[in-house]
Amino acid sequence: MIENYSFVCNIAALASIEVTGTTSSIGSNITNNGTLRDDFKRVFIKNTVRLSATYPAKYGIDLNGSSLQIQRTDSVLKIFLPPPRILSYEIHLDRLEASNKKGLFRFENEAAYTEFQKKMYSANRDVLEKNQIYLTRSRKKIGEIIQIYFVPLNVKTICIYDVQEYKLINIKPG
């Protein structure tokens, strides 16, 4: 059972974490540099869009295409896993809040909203992909759950994620 590859894969897949939050984006053609041209734009062709929406994101390890290795000695089980990463991310467009301020000669532009939504999605996803707090929390949860499964077998478990090693101190069952 200890060296069962699919068993460890299933445990690791179940150990993902989910986070939620709110993202927002502001875009404008006004530079606020105090020039006459900027003042003209503000009155006649201003286009400022503000968007805000909630999102869920899921962190864990992706074992598709990655190799999981298990090494066992008498009392130590080393499990080599790929590093955690963001597995899914979506913006709830049904909860999107938008506001638009425009100049006298600027008309409603649906393409601007779509462009700002894409910008907001990309920018927030980039931030979440690099969020060390969520990545560390995911790494810790995966290691703890794997270790809990092997406690009854009196085997110390060490999860090694890529080059970062995460050791867990004995977790007592119950």
C-alpha positions in Angstrom: 0.0 0.0 0.0 2.9 2.4 0.8 4.3 2.3 -2.7 0.9 2.4 -4.4 1.3 5.2 -6.9 -2.4 5.8 -7.7 -3.2 5.8 -3.9 -0.8 8.7 -3.3 -2.0 10.5 -6.4 -5.6 10.4 -5.2 -4.6 11.7 -1.8 -2.6 14.5 -3.3 -5.5 15.4 -5.7 -8.0 15.6 -2.8 -5.7 17.9 -0.8 -6.2 21.0 -2.9 -7.2 24.3 -1.3 -9.8 26.8 -2.6 -9.6 30.5 -2.1 -12.0 33.2 -3.0 -11.6 37.0 -3.3 -12.5 40.1 -5.3 -10.6 41.5 -8.2 -10.9 44.9 -9.8 -9.5 46.8 -12.7 -9.6 50.5 -13.7 -8.8 51.7 -17.2 -8.8 55.2 -18.5 -7.7 57.3 -21.5 -7.0 60.2 -19.1 -3.4 60.6 -17.9 -4.0 63.3 -15.3 -0.9 65.2 -16.4 -2.5 68.7 -16.2 -2.1 69.5 -19.9 -4.6 71.3 -22.0 -4.9 68.2 -24.1 -5.7 66.1 -21.1 -8.4 68.6 -19.9 -9.9 68.5 -23.4 -10.0 64.7 -23.3 -11.6 64.7 -19.8 -14.5 66.9 -21.0 -15.2 65.5 -24.5 -13.8 62.0 -25.0 -13.1 60.7 -21.5 -13.5 56.9 -21.1 -12.9 55.5 -17.7 -14.1 52.0 -16.9 -14.1 50.4 -13.4 -14.8 46.7 -13.1 -15.0 44.5 -9.9 -15.9 40.8 -9.6 -15.5 37.9 -7.2 -13.5 34.8 -8.1 -12.7 31.3 -6.8 -9.2 29.8 -7.3 -8.1 26.3 -6.6 -4.5 25.4 -5.7 -2.9 21.9 -5.7 -0.5 19.7 -7.6 -1.0 18.7 -11.2 0.0 15.1 -11.7 -0.9 15.0 -15.3 2.3 14.7 -17.3 4.4 14.9 -14.1 6.1 12.0 -12.5 5.5 11.1 -8.9 8.2 9.2 -7.2 8.1 7.2 -4.0 11.2 6.1 -2.1 10.9 4.0 1.0 13.4 2.9 3.6 12.6 1.0 6.8 11.0 4.0 8.6 10.9 6.9 6.1 8.8 7.4 3.1 9.9 10.1 0.7 7.3 11.3 -1.8 8.6 13.5 -4.6 5.8 15.7 -6.0 5.6 18.6 -8.5 5.3 22.0 -6.8 1.8 23.2 -6.1 0.3 25.7 -8.6 -3.0 27.3 -9.4 -5.2 24.6 -10.9 -8.3 26.6 -11.7 -9.4 30.3 -11.7 -12.5 32.0 -12.9 -14.2 35.3 -12.5 -17.9 35.3 -11.6 -19.2 37.6 -14.4 -22.7 37.2 -13.1 -21.5 39.2 -10.1 -19.6 41.8 -12.1 -19.9 45.4 -11.0 -19.1 48.0 -13.6 -19.1 51.8 -13.8 -18.2 54.0 -16.8 -17.5 57.7 -16.9 -17.4 59.2 -20.3 -17.1 62.5 -22.0 -19.7 64.4 -24.0 -18.7 62.8 -27.4 -18.0 59.3 -26.1 -20.6 56.7 -26.5 -21.1 53.3 -24.8 -18.6 50.8 -26.0 -19.2 47.1 -25.3 -15.7 46.2 -26.6 -14.1 48.3 -23.9 -15.8 46.3 -21.2 -14.7 43.0 -22.8 -11.1 44.3 -23.1 -11.1 45.4 -19.4 -12.5 42.0 -18.3 -9.6 40.3 -20.1 -7.1 42.6 -18.6 -8.6 42.1 -15.1 -8.6 38.3 -15.5 -5.0 38.2 -16.7 -3.6 40.6 -14.1 -5.3 38.9 -11.2 -4.4 35.4 -12.4 -0.7 36.5 -12.6 -0.9 37.7 -9.0 -2.5 34.5 -7.8 0.0 32.3 -9.6 2.8 33.9 -7.7 1.0 34.1 -4.3 3.5 32.4 -2.0 1.0 32.3 0.9 -1.5 30.1 -1.0 1.3 28.0 -2.6 2.8 27.3 0.9 -0.7 26.6 2.4 -1.3 24.1 -0.5 2.1 22.5 0.0 1.5 22.1 3.8 -2.0 20.7 3.4 -1.0 18.1 0.8 1.9 17.0 3.1 -0.2 16.8 6.2 -2.9 14.8 4.5 -0.4 12.3 3.0 1.3 11.9 6.4 -2.0 11.3 8.2 -2.7 8.4 5.9 0.6 6.8 6.7 0.5 7.3 10.5 -1.0 3.9 11.3 1.9 2.2 9.5 4.5 4.0 11.7 6.2 5.5 8.7 7.6 9.0 8.8 6.6 10.8 5.6 8.6 13.5 3.9 7.1 15.3 0.9 9.6 16.9 -1.5 8.2 19.4 -3.9 10.6 20.0 -6.8 13.7 21.4 -5.0 11.9 22.6 -1.9 11.6 20.0 0.8 8.8 20.2 3.3 9.1 18.0 6.4 6.3 17.3 8.7 6.5 16.6 12.4 4.7 13.6 13.7 1.0 14.0 13.5 -0.9 11.8 16.0 -4.1 10.2 14.7 -7.4 11.1 16.2 
